[in-house]
Amino acid sequence: MTNEKFAYEVTTVTKFIQIYCTDKHKQLPKIKQEKTLTYEGVPDVVSVSYELCKDCEDMLNYSFARLCACPHVQKPRCHTCPHPCYELPMWKRMAKMMKYSGMKLGLNKIKRLFLRDKDG
């Protein structure tokens, strides 16, 4: 995968997990963090900021490690990958987070478009 694709994947998974944690773990203490990741020996490929509970931060770090280890030049969507790198319990957990957050992201896009059209 290219450095640009890696950066895109990292920022996307960070958004998904951030939305999930913000909505589902309101009562838990959060850890504010900024990370800069290296990919295939290239330093500072992507930098992300987040504020997550411990469990969600662990999931994010797991996701970063899996993305760094992805052997595909053209990264397939994880659910169609012939050799998934997520362990099954982690894959199920991530799927739940992405399903929830994907709906929220989709609704936010629709809301922004509606408000823009209404104002314009």
N, C-alpha and C positions, 0 to 999 in steps of 0.2 A: 504494500500500500504506500502511496506517496505521503510525504510529510503533510501536505495540504489535507489529504483525506484523513490522516491520523488526527490532525488538529480539529477537523470538522466532527469526527466521531467522538473525540474527548469532550468538546464543548456541548455536543448534543446530549451525551449521557449525563453530563453534569447538570444540564437544565432539567432533564427528566427526574433525576434523583432529588434535586433541589425543590422542585414543585411538589413531589410526593412527600418529602420530609416536612416542608413548610405546612402543608395541609393536614397530614396524618399524624405528625408527632409534635403538635403545638406545645404540649405540656413538658416535653423533654428538654434538658439543657442542650444548647447548641455550641458547636466549636466553629469559630470563624477561622478560615484558612485560605491561604493562597498557595498554589502549587505551580511550578514550572516543570514541564516534563521533557525528557530527552527521548528521542525515538531513533532507533538504529544508529546510535552513536552521535547523532546530531543534537547538540544541546539547545535548550530553549525553543523547542518546536512550537509549544503551546503553553499558555499560562491561563489558569482558571482560578476564580475566586468562588467560595461557597461558604455557607453557614449551615452545618448539618449536625444531627445528633450522632452519637458514637456508632450506632448500628448502620446508619445510612452512609457515614464516612467510610466505614469498613467496606460496604458494598461498592462505593465509588472507587476506593483503592483497588479492590478486586477487579473491577471493570477496567481500570487503567492498566493493570498488570496483564489482563487478558488481551486488551487491544495491542499492547506492546509485543505480545507473543503471537499475534495472529500471523499465520504463515502464508496467507494469501496475498498475491500481488494485486488482484482485483478482489477486494473484500466483499463477500456475499452478505446478504442480510443474515443475521445470526440464526434465525429460525429456519432458514433454508440451507444452512451450511452442512456439507456432508461430514465434516469432522468438528463438531462443536467443542469449543474450548472451555465453556462454562460447565461446571459440575451441575448435575440435574437440580439439586435443591436451590443453588444460586441462580440457575437459569429461570426456574419457576418464580423466584423472588423478583428477579429483574423484569420478567414478563409482566408481573402484576404492577410493578412501579411504572413501566412504560405504557401499559394500557391506561392506567389512571391519568398519568401526566399527558399522554398523547391526546386524550379527550379534552383536558384542560387547555392545552396549547391550541388545539383546533378551535375550541370555543372562543378563546381570546383573539385569534385571528379573525374569526367571523365577527366578533363584537367590534374590533377595530375597524374593519371594513364597513360595517353598518354605520358606525359613528362618523367615519370619514365621508361616506356617501350622504349622510343626513346633514352634515355641516356644509358640504360642497354644493 
